[in-house]
Amino acid sequence: MLATSGNKLFYYAWPKDATHNYEIDFLVSQGSKIYPIEVKSSGYNAHASLDAFSKKFSQIVDKRYLIYTKDLKRDGETLLLPVYMTPFLLEDQQRENT
């Protein structure tokens, strides 16, 4: 859905410790800002990778998203979106950039 909307998608991973990695499922770049997107296949809503990425690249991260199977809500700076809302994820930013 993100690629069909015309977004160029990127994946990013970096070491958390000797045996684990942080990972961001999708990075979308629009203008000078980056939007990290994490996808969870269940209702699990932890977002340590999003938090770490946003802290590491705070100067270029605008909004961050977690797509999952539960209801719409906000957890701090992270917007948690139900899967069915994915097509509308970056609609506001795309409108601003046109």
Gaussian input, Z-matrix of N, CA and C with variables (Angstrom, degrees):
# hf/3-21g

backbone

0 1
 N
 C     1     B1
 C     2     B2     1     A1
 N     3     B3     2     A2     1     D1
 C     4     B4     3     A3     2     D2
 C     5     B5     4     A4     3     D3
 N     6     B6     5     A5     4     D4
 C     7     B7     6     A6     5     D5
 C     8     B8     7     A7     6     D6
 N     9     B9     8     A8     7     D7
 C    10    B10     9     A9     8     D8
 C    11    B11    10    A10     9     D9
 N    12    B12    11    A11    10    D10
 C    13    B13    12    A12    11    D11
 C    14    B14    13    A13    12    D12
 N    15    B15    14    A14    13    D13
 C    16    B16    15    A15    14    D14
 C    17    B17    16    A16    15    D15
 N    18    B18    17    A17    16    D16
 C    19    B19    18    A18    17    D17
 C    20    B20    19    A19    18    D18
 N    21    B21    20    A20    19    D19
 C    22    B22    21    A21    20    D20
 C    23    B23    22    A22    21    D21
 N    24    B24    23    A23    22    D22
 C    25    B25    24    A24    23    D23
 C    26    B26    25    A25    24    D24
 N    27    B27    26    A26    25    D25
 C    28    B28    27    A27    26    D26
 C    29    B29    28    A28    27    D27
 N    30    B30    29    A29    28    D28
 C    31    B31    30    A30    29    D29
 C    32    B32    31    A31    30    D30
 N    33    B33    32    A32    31    D31
 C    34    B34    33    A33    32    D32
 C    35    B35    34    A34    33    D33
 N    36    B36    35    A35    34    D34
 C    37    B37    36    A36    35    D35
 C    38    B38    37    A37    36    D36
 N    39    B39    38    A38    37    D37
 C    40    B40    39    A39    38    D38
 C    41    B41    40    A40    39    D39
 N    42    B42    41    A41    40    D40
 C    43    B43    42    A42    41    D41
 C    44    B44    43    A43    42    D42
 N    45    B45    44    A44    43    D43
 C    46    B46    45    A45    44    D44
 C    47    B47    46    A46    45    D45
 N    48    B48    47    A47    46    D46
 C    49    B49    48    A48    47    D47
 C    50    B50    49    A49    48    D48
 N    51    B51    50    A50    49    D49
 C    52    B52    51    A51    50    D50
 C    53    B53    52    A52    51    D51
 N    54    B54    53    A53    52    D52
 C    55    B55    54    A54    53    D53
 C    56    B56    55    A55    54    D54
 N    57    B57    56    A56    55    D55
 C    58    B58    57    A57    56    D56
 C    59    B59    58    A58    57    D57
 N    60    B60    59    A59    58    D58
 C    61    B61    60    A60    59    D59
 C    62    B62    61    A61    60    D60
 N    63    B63    62    A62    61    D61
 C    64    B64    63    A63    62    D62
 C    65    B65    64    A64    63    D63
 N    66    B66    65    A65    64    D64
 C    67    B67    66    A66    65    D65
 C    68    B68    67    A67    66    D66
 N    69    B69    68    A68    67    D67
 C    70    B70    69    A69    68    D68
 C    71    B71    70    A70    69    D69
 N    72    B72    71    A71    70    D70
 C    73    B73    72    A72    71    D71
 C    74    B74    73    A73    72    D72
 N    75    B75    74    A74    73    D73
 C    76    B76    75    A75    74    D74
 C    77    B77    76    A76    75    D75
 N    78    B78    77    A77    76    D76
 C    79    B79    78    A78    77    D77
 C    80    B80    79    A79    78    D78
 N    81    B81    80    A80    79    D79
 C    82    B82    81    A81    80    D80
 C    83    B83    82    A82    81    D81
 N    84    B84    83    A83    82    D82
 C    85    B85    84    A84    83    D83
 C    86    B86    85    A85    84    D84
 N    87    B87    86    A86    85    D85
 C    88    B88    87    A87    86    D86
 C    89    B89    88    A88    87    D87
 N    90    B90    89    A89    88    D88
 C    91    B91    90    A90    89    D89
 C    92    B92    91    A91    90    D90
 N    93    B93    92    A92    91    D91
 C    94    B94    93    A93    92    D92
 C    95    B95    94    A94    93    D93
 N    96    B96    95    A95    94    D94
 C    97    B97    96    A96    95    D95
 C    98    B98    97    A97    96    D96
 N    99    B99    98    A98    97    D97
 C   100   B100    99    A99    98    D98
 C   101   B101   100   A100    99    D99
 N   102   B102   101   A101   100   D100
 C   103   B103   102   A102   101   D101
 C   104   B104   103   A103   102   D102
 N   105   B105   104   A104   103   D103
 C   106   B106   105   A105   104   D104
 C   107   B107   106   A106   105   D105
 N   108   B108   107   A107   106   D106
 C   109   B109   108   A108   107   D107
 C   110   B110   109   A109   108   D108
 N   111   B111   110   A110   109   D109
 C   112   B112   111   A111   110   D110
 C   113   B113   112   A112   111   D111
 N   114   B114   113   A113   112   D112
 C   115   B115   114   A114   113   D113
 C   116   B116   115   A115   114   D114
 N   117   B117   116   A116   115   D115
 C   118   B118   117   A117   116   D116
 C   119   B119   118   A118   117   D117
 N   120   B120   119   A119   118   D118
 C   121   B121   120   A120   119   D119
 C   122   B122   121   A121   120   D120
 N   123   B123   122   A122   121   D121
 C   124   B124   123   A123   122   D122
 C   125   B125   124   A124   123   D123
 N   126   B126   125   A125   124   D124
 C   127   B127   126   A126   125   D125
 C   128   B128   127   A127   126   D126
 N   129   B129   128   A128   127   D127
 C   130   B130   129   A129   128   D128
 C   131   B131   130   A130   129   D129
 N   132   B132   131   A131   130   D130
 C   133   B133   132   A132   131   D131
 C   134   B134   133   A133   132   D132
 N   135   B135   134   A134   133   D133
 C   136   B136   135   A135   134   D134
 C   137   B137   136   A136   135   D135
 N   138   B138   137   A137   136   D136
 C   139   B139   138   A138   137   D137
 C   140   B140   139   A139   138   D138
 N   141   B141   140   A140   139   D139
 C   142   B142   141   A141   140   D140
 C   143   B143   142   A142   141   D141
 N   144   B144   143   A143   142   D142
 C   145   B145   144   A144   143   D143
 C   146   B146   145   A145   144   D144
 N   147   B147   146   A146   145   D145
 C   148   B148   147   A147   146   D146
 C   149   B149   148   A148   147   D147
 N   150   B150   149   A149   148   D148
 C   151   B151   150   A150   149   D149
 C   152   B152   151   A151   150   D150
 N   153   B153   152   A152   151   D151
 C   154   B154   153   A153   152   D152
 C   155   B155   154   A154   153   D153
 N   156   B156   155   A155   154   D154
 C   157   B157   156   A156   155   D155
 C   158   B158   157   A157   156   D156
 N   159   B159   158   A158   157   D157
 C   160   B160   159   A159   158   D158
 C   161   B161   160   A160   159   D159
 N   162   B162   161   A161   160   D160
 C   163   B163   162   A162   161   D161
 C   164   B164   163   A163   162   D162
 N   165   B165   164   A164   163   D163
 C   166   B166   165   A165   164   D164
 C   167   B167   166   A166   165   D165
 N   168   B168   167   A167   166   D166
 C   169   B169   168   A168   167   D167
 C   170   B170   169   A169   168   D168
 N   171   B171   170   A170   169   D169
 C   172   B172   171   A171   170   D170
 C   173   B173   172   A172   171   D171
 N   174   B174   173   A173   172   D172
 C   175   B175   174   A174   173   D173
 C   176   B176   175   A175   174   D174
 N   177   B177   176   A176   175   D175
 C   178   B178   177   A177   176   D176
 C   179   B179   178   A178   177   D177
 N   180   B180   179   A179   178   D178
 C   181   B181   180   A180   179   D179
 C   182   B182   181   A181   180   D180
 N   183   B183   182   A182   181   D181
 C   184   B184   183   A183   182   D182
 C   185   B185   184   A184   183   D183
 N   186   B186   185   A185   184   D184
 C   187   B187   186   A186   185   D185
 C   188   B188   187   A187   186   D186
 N   189   B189   188   A188   187   D187
 C   190   B190   189   A189   188   D188
 C   191   B191   190   A190   189   D189
 N   192   B192   191   A191   190   D190
 C   193   B193   192   A192   191   D191
 C   194   B194   193   A193   192   D192
 N   195   B195   194   A194   193   D193
 C   196   B196   195   A195   194   D194
 C   197   B197   196   A196   195   D195
 N   198   B198   197   A197   196   D196
 C   199   B199   198   A198   197   D197
 C   200   B200   199   A199   198   D198
 N   201   B201   200   A200   199   D199
 C   202   B202   201   A201   200   D200
 C   203   B203   202   A202   201   D201
 N   204   B204   203   A203   202   D202
 C   205   B205   204   A204   203   D203
 C   206   B206   205   A205   204   D204
 N   207   B207   206   A206   205   D205
 C   208   B208   207   A207   206   D206
 C   209   B209   208   A208   207   D207
 N   210   B210   209   A209   208   D208
 C   211   B211   210   A210   209   D209
 C   212   B212   211   A211   210   D210
 N   213   B213   212   A212   211   D211
 C   214   B214   213   A213   212   D212
 C   215   B215   214   A214   213   D213
 N   216   B216   215   A215   214   D214
 C   217   B217   216   A216   215   D215
 C   218   B218   217   A217   216   D216
 N   219   B219   218   A218   217   D217
 C   220   B220   219   A219   218   D218
 C   221   B221   220   A220   219   D219
 N   222   B222   221   A221   220   D220
 C   223   B223   222   A222   221   D221
 C   224   B224   223   A223   222   D222
 N   225   B225   224   A224   223   D223
 C   226   B226   225   A225   224   D224
 C   227   B227   226   A226   225   D225
 N   228   B228   227   A227   226   D226
 C   229   B229   228   A228   227   D227
 C   230   B230   229   A229   228   D228
 N   231   B231   230   A230   229   D229
 C   232   B232   231   A231   230   D230
 C   233   B233   232   A232   231   D231
 N   234   B234   233   A233   232   D232
 C   235   B235   234   A234   233   D233
 C   236   B236   235   A235   234   D234
 N   237   B237   236   A236   235   D235
 C   238   B238   237   A237   236   D236
 C   239   B239   238   A238   237   D237
 N   240   B240   239   A239   238   D238
 C   241   B241   240   A240   239   D239
 C   242   B242   241   A241   240   D240
 N   243   B243   242   A242   241   D241
 C   244   B244   243   A243   242   D242
 C   245   B245   244   A244   243   D243
 N   246   B246   245   A245   244   D244
 C   247   B247   246   A246   245   D245
 C   248   B248   247   A247   246   D246
 N   249   B249   248   A248   247   D247
 C   250   B250   249   A249   248   D248
 C   251   B251   250   A250   249   D249
 N   252   B252   251   A251   250   D250
 C   253   B253   252   A252   251   D251
 C   254   B254   253   A253   252   D252
 N   255   B255   254   A254   253   D253
 C   256   B256   255   A255   254   D254
 C   257   B257   256   A256   255   D255
 N   258   B258   257   A257   256   D256
 C   259   B259   258   A258   257   D257
 C   260   B260   259   A259   258   D258
 N   261   B261   260   A260   259   D259
 C   262   B262   261   A261   260   D260
 C   263   B263   262   A262   261   D261
 N   264   B264   263   A263   262   D262
 C   265   B265   264   A264   263   D263
 C   266   B266   265   A265   264   D264
 N   267   B267   266   A266   265   D265
 C   268   B268   267   A267   266   D266
 C   269   B269   268   A268   267   D267
 N   270   B270   269   A269   268   D268
 C   271   B271   270   A270   269   D269
 C   272   B272   271   A271   270   D270
 N   273   B273   272   A272   271   D271
 C   274   B274   273   A273   272   D272
 C   275   B275   274   A274   273   D273
 N   276   B276   275   A275   274   D274
 C   277   B277   276   A276   275   D275
 C   278   B278   277   A277   276   D276
 N   279   B279   278   A278   277   D277
 C   280   B280   279   A279   278   D278
 C   281   B281   280   A280   279   D279
 N   282   B282   281   A281   280   D280
 C   283   B283   282   A282   281   D281
 C   284   B284   283   A283   282   D282
 N   285   B285   284   A284   283   D283
 C   286   B286   285   A285   284   D284
 C   287   B287   286   A286   285   D285
 N   288   B288   287   A287   286   D286
 C   289   B289   288   A288   287   D287
 C   290   B290   289   A289   288   D288
 N   291   B291   290   A290   289   D289
 C   292   B292   291   A291   290   D290
 C   293   B293   292   A292   291   D291

   B1=1.4507
   B2=1.5224
   B3=1.3373
   B4=1.4630
   B5=1.5239
   B6=1.3164
   B7=1.4640
   B8=1.5256
   B9=1.3150
   B10=1.4593
   B11=1.5194
   B12=1.3203
   B13=1.4663
   B14=1.5285
   B15=1.3451
   B16=1.4584
   B17=1.5170
   B18=1.3195
   B19=1.4526
   B20=1.5272
   B21=1.3195
   B22=1.4503
   B23=1.5281
   B24=1.3309
   B25=1.4632
   B26=1.5250
   B27=1.3248
   B28=1.4520
   B29=1.5240
   B30=1.3300
   B31=1.4598
   B32=1.5193
   B33=1.3433
   B34=1.4653
   B35=1.5273
   B36=1.3397
   B37=1.4644
   B38=1.5212
   B39=1.3372
   B40=1.4534
   B41=1.5229
   B42=1.3467
   B43=1.4723
   B44=1.5277
   B45=1.3143
   B46=1.4649
   B47=1.5252
   B48=1.3103
   B49=1.4550
   B50=1.5323
   B51=1.3214
   B52=1.4698
   B53=1.5296
   B54=1.3295
   B55=1.4697
   B56=1.5336
   B57=1.3241
   B58=1.4625
   B59=1.5321
   B60=1.3230
   B61=1.4563
   B62=1.5220
   B63=1.3297
   B64=1.4521
   B65=1.5233
   B66=1.3159
   B67=1.4580
   B68=1.5177
   B69=1.3126
   B70=1.4599
   B71=1.5179
   B72=1.3147
   B73=1.4642
   B74=1.5222
   B75=1.3131
   B76=1.4652
   B77=1.5155
   B78=1.3111
   B79=1.4595
   B80=1.5188
   B81=1.3103
   B82=1.4552
   B83=1.5180
   B84=1.3171
   B85=1.4524
   B86=1.5214
   B87=1.3218
   B88=1.4590
   B89=1.5157
   B90=1.3195
   B91=1.4559
   B92=1.5162
   B93=1.3141
   B94=1.4646
   B95=1.5271
   B96=1.3116
   B97=1.4650
   B98=1.5243
   B99=1.3274
   B100=1.4660
   B101=1.5171
   B102=1.3330
   B103=1.4555
   B104=1.5282
   B105=1.3493
   B106=1.4565
   B107=1.5330
   B108=1.3323
   B109=1.4624
   B110=1.5238
   B111=1.3076
   B112=1.4663
   B113=1.5191
   B114=1.3269
   B115=1.4630
   B116=1.5267
   B117=1.3184
   B118=1.4705
   B119=1.5203
   B120=1.3110
   B121=1.4685
   B122=1.5211
   B123=1.3047
   B124=1.4684
   B125=1.5278
   B126=1.2844
   B127=1.4545
   B128=1.5118
   B129=1.2980
   B130=1.4592
   B131=1.5161
   B132=1.3298
   B133=1.4590
   B134=1.5277
   B135=1.3229
   B136=1.4631
   B137=1.5270
   B138=1.3219
   B139=1.4605
   B140=1.5275
   B141=1.3336
   B142=1.4638
   B143=1.5260
   B144=1.3228
   B145=1.4623
   B146=1.5285
   B147=1.3198
   B148=1.4656
   B149=1.5215
   B150=1.3230
   B151=1.4610
   B152=1.5278
   B153=1.3378
   B154=1.4681
   B155=1.5303
   B156=1.3284
   B157=1.4670
   B158=1.5249
   B159=1.3114
   B160=1.4619
   B161=1.5220
   B162=1.3159
   B163=1.4606
   B164=1.5345
   B165=1.3290
   B166=1.4687
   B167=1.5338
   B168=1.3322
   B169=1.4625
   B170=1.5325
   B171=1.3098
   B172=1.4718
   B173=1.5204
   B174=1.3164
   B175=1.4595
   B176=1.5274
   B177=1.3488
   B178=1.4687
   B179=1.5278
   B180=1.3279
   B181=1.4724
   B182=1.5215
   B183=1.3251
   B184=1.4603
   B185=1.5295
   B186=1.3180
   B187=1.4653
   B188=1.5142
   B189=1.3257
   B190=1.4704
   B191=1.5185
   B192=1.3360
   B193=1.4572
   B194=1.5170
   B195=1.3272
   B196=1.4559
   B197=1.5258
   B198=1.3272
   B199=1.4605
   B200=1.5179
   B201=1.3413
   B202=1.4592
   B203=1.5189
   B204=1.3175
   B205=1.4681
   B206=1.5224
   B207=1.3013
   B208=1.4708
   B209=1.5226
   B210=1.3319
   B211=1.4586
   B212=1.5276
   B213=1.3107
   B214=1.4543
   B215=1.5230
   B216=1.3292
   B217=1.4637
   B218=1.5167
   B219=1.3070
   B220=1.4631
   B221=1.5196
   B222=1.3334
   B223=1.4603
   B224=1.5241
   B225=1.3155
   B226=1.4638
   B227=1.5145
   B228=1.3227
   B229=1.4661
   B230=1.5222
   B231=1.3247
   B232=1.4622
   B233=1.5252
   B234=1.3286
   B235=1.4574
   B236=1.5213
   B237=1.3352
   B238=1.4577
   B239=1.5191
   B240=1.3270
   B241=1.4527
   B242=1.5158
   B243=1.3360
   B244=1.4646
   B245=1.5282
   B246=1.3141
   B247=1.4643
   B248=1.5286
   B249=1.3192
   B250=1.4592
   B251=1.5269
   B252=1.3339
   B253=1.4607
   B254=1.5299
   B255=1.3258
   B256=1.4611
   B257=1.5274
   B258=1.3343
   B259=1.4713
   B260=1.5344
   B261=1.3221
   B262=1.4612
   B263=1.5281
   B264=1.3042
   B265=1.4623
   B266=1.5183
   B267=1.3048
   B268=1.4575
   B269=1.5193
   B270=1.3139
   B271=1.4596
   B272=1.5336
   B273=1.3272
   B274=1.4638
   B275=1.5238
   B276=1.3403
   B277=1.4511
   B278=1.5205
   B279=1.3252
   B280=1.4586
   B281=1.5274
   B282=1.3110
   B283=1.4660
   B284=1.5258
   B285=1.3385
   B286=1.4626
   B287=1.5296
   B288=1.3467
   B289=1.4600
   B290=1.5268
   B291=1.3370
   B292=1.4636
   B293=1.5098
   A1=111.29
   A2=116.68
   A3=119.89
   A4=111.35
   A5=117.57
   A6=121.24
   A7=110.89
   A8=117.34
   A9=121.60
   A10=111.28
   A11=116.93
   A12=121.26
   A13=112.01
   A14=116.28
   A15=120.38
   A16=115.06
   A17=117.39
   A18=120.71
   A19=110.57
   A20=115.94
   A21=121.81
   A22=105.33
   A23=117.15
   A24=121.26
   A25=111.61
   A26=115.27
   A27=122.14
   A28=108.98
   A29=116.37
   A30=124.67
   A31=106.59
   A32=117.26
   A33=119.95
   A34=109.43
   A35=116.60
   A36=122.37
   A37=108.63
   A38=116.54
   A39=122.07
   A40=108.05
   A41=117.22
   A42=120.68
   A43=113.38
   A44=114.56
   A45=121.63
   A46=108.28
   A47=115.24
   A48=123.03
   A49=107.25
   A50=117.64
   A51=121.23
   A52=113.29
   A53=118.03
   A54=119.59
   A55=114.81
   A56=117.96
   A57=120.66
   A58=111.17
   A59=115.15
   A60=121.55
   A61=110.65
   A62=115.10
   A63=120.81
   A64=105.86
   A65=117.73
   A66=120.07
   A67=110.82
   A68=113.54
   A69=121.53
   A70=105.78
   A71=116.41
   A72=120.87
   A73=112.59
   A74=116.86
   A75=120.65
   A76=109.85
   A77=115.51
   A78=122.28
   A79=106.80
   A80=116.03
   A81=121.35
   A82=106.53
   A83=115.76
   A84=122.03
   A85=109.15
   A86=115.27
   A87=120.93
   A88=107.72
   A89=115.76
   A90=119.70
   A91=109.47
   A92=116.31
   A93=120.55
   A94=112.25
   A95=118.18
   A96=122.21
   A97=111.60
   A98=114.44
   A99=121.92
   A100=108.47
   A101=114.45
   A102=121.68
   A103=108.54
   A104=118.24
   A105=120.36
   A106=110.79
   A107=115.54
   A108=121.17
   A109=108.65
   A110=116.13
   A111=122.90
   A112=107.49
   A113=116.72
   A114=121.65
   A115=108.72
   A116=116.10
   A117=122.30
   A118=108.49
   A119=116.83
   A120=120.24
   A121=112.80
   A122=117.34
   A123=120.55
   A124=108.45
   A125=117.52
   A126=122.41
   A127=113.00
   A128=117.62
   A129=122.89
   A130=109.29
   A131=117.74
   A132=118.98
   A133=114.65
   A134=118.41
   A135=120.85
   A136=108.19
   A137=116.19
   A138=118.85
   A139=111.60
   A140=116.32
   A141=121.64
   A142=111.54
   A143=117.67
   A144=120.58
   A145=111.25
   A146=116.73
   A147=119.99
   A148=111.65
   A149=116.07
   A150=120.46
   A151=110.95
   A152=116.49
   A153=120.92
   A154=111.15
   A155=116.95
   A156=120.96
   A157=110.28
   A158=116.92
   A159=121.32
   A160=111.98
   A161=116.70
   A162=120.69
   A163=110.09
   A164=116.37
   A165=121.88
   A166=111.59
   A167=116.87
   A168=121.62
   A169=111.67
   A170=116.67
   A171=121.75
   A172=113.44
   A173=118.26
   A174=120.65
   A175=113.14
   A176=118.43
   A177=119.45
   A178=113.81
   A179=117.82
   A180=120.54
   A181=108.79
   A182=115.35
   A183=119.53
   A184=108.91
   A185=116.68
   A186=121.39
   A187=108.48
   A188=115.63
   A189=120.15
   A190=109.50
   A191=114.09
   A192=120.36
   A193=112.13
   A194=115.10
   A195=122.64
   A196=106.27
   A197=115.75
   A198=121.22
   A199=107.11
   A200=116.56
   A201=120.34
   A202=110.38
   A203=117.43
   A204=121.59
   A205=114.20
   A206=117.95
   A207=121.01
   A208=111.00
   A209=115.93
   A210=122.17
   A211=112.73
   A212=114.86
   A213=122.87
   A214=109.98
   A215=116.29
   A216=120.72
   A217=109.53
   A218=115.62
   A219=122.15
   A220=107.53
   A221=115.22
   A222=121.71
   A223=106.63
   A224=115.26
   A225=119.35
   A226=109.43
   A227=116.72
   A228=122.44
   A229=113.17
   A230=117.72
   A231=121.82
   A232=110.95
   A233=115.42
   A234=121.42
   A235=107.64
   A236=116.77
   A237=122.76
   A238=107.87
   A239=115.66
   A240=121.64
   A241=111.90
   A242=117.34
   A243=119.91
   A244=109.16
   A245=116.60
   A246=122.42
   A247=111.36
   A248=117.43
   A249=119.87
   A250=113.15
   A251=119.16
   A252=121.95
   A253=112.91
   A254=117.68
   A255=121.60
   A256=113.73
   A257=120.22
   A258=118.93
   A259=113.60
   A260=117.51
   A261=121.43
   A262=112.77
   A263=116.52
   A264=122.99
   A265=113.84
   A266=118.72
   A267=121.83
   A268=112.21
   A269=116.35
   A270=121.40
   A271=112.14
   A272=117.63
   A273=120.74
   A274=111.34
   A275=117.55
   A276=121.08
   A277=110.99
   A278=117.94
   A279=121.07
   A280=110.19
   A281=117.22
   A282=121.84
   A283=110.46
   A284=117.20
   A285=122.12
   A286=110.65
   A287=117.77
   A288=121.36
   A289=112.77
   A290=118.52
   A291=119.68
   A292=112.00
   D1=-38.98
   D2=179.55
   D3=-68.01
   D4=-42.18
   D5=179.64
   D6=-68.80
   D7=-38.93
   D8=179.32
   D9=-63.10
   D10=-27.73
   D11=178.52
   D12=-77.85
   D13=2.67
   D14=177.33
   D15=94.28
   D16=9.74
   D17=179.93
   D18=-85.41
   D19=140.13
   D20=170.99
   D21=-89.65
   D22=123.32
   D23=-172.59
   D24=-104.16
   D25=142.30
   D26=178.24
   D27=-131.09
   D28=154.88
   D29=177.27
   D30=-116.55
   D31=145.30
   D32=179.91
   D33=-141.30
   D34=134.13
   D35=176.57
   D36=-138.96
   D37=147.97
   D38=176.98
   D39=-152.82
   D40=155.65
   D41=-174.18
   D42=-66.90
   D43=134.49
   D44=173.96
   D45=-91.36
   D46=-47.13
   D47=175.81
   D48=-153.70
   D49=-164.71
   D50=-174.86
   D51=-64.10
   D52=-24.58
   D53=-174.87
   D54=-122.77
   D55=-4.22
   D56=-176.33
   D57=-130.76
   D58=154.28
   D59=177.17
   D60=-122.79
   D61=150.61
   D62=163.97
   D63=-85.89
   D64=151.16
   D65=174.34
   D66=-150.18
   D67=144.54
   D68=174.98
   D69=-114.64
   D70=122.89
   D71=-175.22
   D72=-64.48
   D73=-44.22
   D74=-179.07
   D75=-140.21
   D76=135.43
   D77=169.31
   D78=-117.10
   D79=128.67
   D80=177.41
   D81=-117.12
   D82=128.68
   D83=179.19
   D84=-105.87
   D85=128.30
   D86=175.59
   D87=-137.86
   D88=115.14
   D89=-175.41
   D90=64.93
   D91=-131.50
   D92=-179.83
   D93=-96.47
   D94=9.10
   D95=-177.09
   D96=-112.76
   D97=153.44
   D98=177.16
   D99=-121.10
   D100=139.34
   D101=179.42
   D102=-117.56
   D103=104.77
   D104=177.26
   D105=-78.92
   D106=139.38
   D107=-177.92
   D108=-132.31
   D109=124.92
   D110=176.52
   D111=-109.87
   D112=140.64
   D113=179.95
   D114=-118.78
   D115=129.98
   D116=177.49
   D117=-117.29
   D118=134.10
   D119=-177.27
   D120=-82.29
   D121=-11.25
   D122=178.33
   D123=-124.23
   D124=-167.93
   D125=179.12
   D126=-77.90
   D127=-0.03
   D128=-179.04
   D129=-58.51
   D130=126.91
   D131=-174.82
   D132=-121.95
   D133=22.37
   D134=174.20
   D135=-71.88
   D136=146.08
   D137=-176.93
   D138=-144.03
   D139=53.07
   D140=-179.91
   D141=-61.62
   D142=-39.51
   D143=179.71
   D144=-64.98
   D145=-43.10
   D146=177.00
   D147=-61.33
   D148=-42.67
   D149=179.54
   D150=-63.21
   D151=-46.65
   D152=-178.90
   D153=-64.99
   D154=-43.02
   D155=179.23
   D156=-63.35
   D157=-45.57
   D158=-178.19
   D159=-64.03
   D160=-34.78
   D161=176.61
   D162=-70.77
   D163=-44.00
   D164=-177.82
   D165=-64.22
   D166=-37.83
   D167=-176.41
   D168=-119.02
   D169=39.69
   D170=-173.63
   D171=-57.56
   D172=-29.54
   D173=-177.70
   D174=-71.09
   D175=-18.28
   D176=-178.46
   D177=-120.90
   D178=-7.99
   D179=178.23
   D180=-83.06
   D181=126.04
   D182=178.06
   D183=-94.23
   D184=-77.52
   D185=178.16
   D186=-118.48
   D187=153.89
   D188=178.29
   D189=-128.12
   D190=146.88
   D191=-172.01
   D192=-132.82
   D193=146.84
   D194=170.20
   D195=-124.50
   D196=123.53
   D197=178.49
   D198=-101.13
   D199=128.25
   D200=-176.90
   D201=-152.62
   D202=-172.31
   D203=-171.62
   D204=-99.12
   D205=10.53
   D206=-179.98
   D207=-106.14
   D208=-165.75
   D209=-176.82
   D210=-79.44
   D211=160.36
   D212=176.67
   D213=-62.54
   D214=132.26
   D215=174.23
   D216=-163.42
   D217=169.24
   D218=176.80
   D219=-116.72
   D220=137.73
   D221=176.11
   D222=-127.22
   D223=94.38
   D224=-175.23
   D225=66.17
   D226=-123.87
   D227=179.90
   D228=-86.68
   D229=-5.29
   D230=-175.19
   D231=-98.35
   D232=130.39
   D233=175.10
   D234=-94.84
   D235=120.29
   D236=178.95
   D237=-96.70
   D238=120.20
   D239=-174.27
   D240=-116.42
   D241=138.91
   D242=171.40
   D243=-65.35
   D244=149.94
   D245=-177.38
   D246=-52.09
   D247=-41.17
   D248=-175.40
   D249=-65.17
   D250=-12.76
   D251=178.97
   D252=-92.72
   D253=0.50
   D254=-178.03
   D255=-53.35
   D256=-41.64
   D257=-179.28
   D258=-60.68
   D259=-21.10
   D260=-177.14
   D261=-99.55
   D262=2.56
   D263=-171.71
   D264=-51.74
   D265=-55.20
   D266=-175.26
   D267=-110.49
   D268=21.61
   D269=-176.82
   D270=-57.81
   D271=-43.88
   D272=-179.18
   D273=-63.49
   D274=-43.43
   D275=-179.43
   D276=-67.23
   D277=-37.69
   D278=179.21
   D279=-65.61
   D280=-38.98
   D281=178.48
   D282=-64.68
   D283=-40.32
   D284=-179.23
   D285=-66.57
   D286=-32.21
   D287=-175.15
   D288=-86.77
   D289=-2.98
   D290=179.96
   D291=-101.55

